[in-house]
Amino acid sequence: MWGQDISHSDAVMIFGVKPIMADIVGKINREAREGTYVLPHRFPLPTQTASSPQRFCTEKVYDHEEMRVYRLSIDNVSNFVSDS
């Protein structure tokens, strides 16, 4: 995954583990484009922290059991992920 360029992807499916989710969000923040769908299985995307500002906010468009789908947006960047 780390060697793959995701800048032209319409959707990114993630079968990650909790310890690397913050790194995955960093990659998404650096490479993904607005409108990309991010589909993490099992673990939600981590929320923004003061030490980890985000380029995107997300709209959660699906959340059922262990599957979530987020759509990346530039709007309201201070709220990268709201998992409530």
C-alpha positions as CSV (number, residue, x, y, z in Angstrom):
1,M,0.0,0.0,0.0
2,W,2.7,2.5,0.9
3,G,4.2,2.3,-2.6
4,Q,0.9,2.8,-4.4
5,D,0.0,6.2,-5.7
6,I,-3.7,6.8,-4.8
7,S,-4.0,10.3,-6.3
8,H,-6.0,9.1,-9.2
9,S,-8.2,6.7,-7.2
10,D,-12.0,7.1,-7.0
11,A,-12.1,4.7,-4.0
12,V,-9.7,3.3,-1.5
13,M,-10.5,0.1,0.4
14,I,-8.6,-0.4,3.6
15,F,-8.1,-3.7,5.4
16,G,-5.8,-2.2,8.0
17,V,-5.1,-2.7,11.7
18,K,-5.6,-0.1,14.4
19,P,-1.9,0.7,14.9
20,I,-1.4,1.9,11.3
21,M,-4.7,3.7,10.8
22,A,-3.1,7.1,11.6
23,D,-0.4,6.4,9.0
24,I,-3.1,5.5,6.4
25,V,-4.9,8.7,7.1
26,G,-1.6,10.6,6.6
27,K,-1.2,8.9,3.2
28,I,-4.8,9.7,2.3
29,N,-4.3,13.3,3.4
30,R,-1.2,13.7,1.2
31,E,-2.3,11.8,-1.9
32,A,-6.1,11.5,-2.3
33,R,-8.3,14.0,-4.1
34,E,-11.6,15.6,-3.2
35,G,-14.5,13.2,-3.8
36,T,-12.5,10.0,-3.2
37,Y,-14.4,7.4,-1.3
38,V,-12.5,5.7,1.6
39,L,-13.8,2.3,2.7
40,P,-12.1,1.1,5.9
41,H,-13.1,-2.3,7.2
42,R,-13.3,-2.8,10.9
43,F,-11.5,0.3,12.2
44,P,-12.9,3.9,11.6
45,L,-10.6,6.6,10.3
46,P,-8.9,8.3,13.3
47,T,-10.0,11.8,14.1
48,Q,-7.9,14.9,13.6
49,T,-5.5,15.9,16.4
50,A,-3.6,19.1,17.0
51,S,-0.4,17.3,16.0
52,S,-2.0,15.8,12.9
53,P,-3.9,18.4,10.9
54,Q,-5.9,17.2,8.0
55,R,-6.4,18.5,4.4
56,F,-9.9,16.9,4.1
57,C,-13.0,16.5,6.1
58,T,-15.2,13.5,5.5
59,E,-18.9,12.8,5.1
60,K,-19.8,9.4,6.4
61,V,-22.1,7.9,3.7
62,Y,-22.4,4.4,5.1
63,D,-21.9,2.8,8.5
64,H,-23.0,-0.8,9.2
65,E,-21.3,-3.3,11.5
66,E,-17.6,-3.2,10.6
67,M,-17.8,-1.4,7.3
68,R,-17.8,2.4,6.8
69,V,-17.7,4.6,3.7
70,Y,-16.4,8.1,3.9
71,R,-16.4,10.7,1.1
72,L,-13.5,13.2,1.2
73,S,-14.3,16.9,0.9
74,I,-12.3,20.1,1.3
75,D,-15.2,21.8,3.1
76,N,-14.9,22.4,6.9
77,V,-11.4,20.9,7.1
78,S,-11.2,21.3,10.9
79,N,-13.6,18.3,11.3
80,F,-11.7,15.7,9.3
81,V,-13.7,12.8,10.7
82,S,-16.7,12.8,12.9
83,D,-17.4,9.2,13.9
84,S,-20.4,9.9,16.0
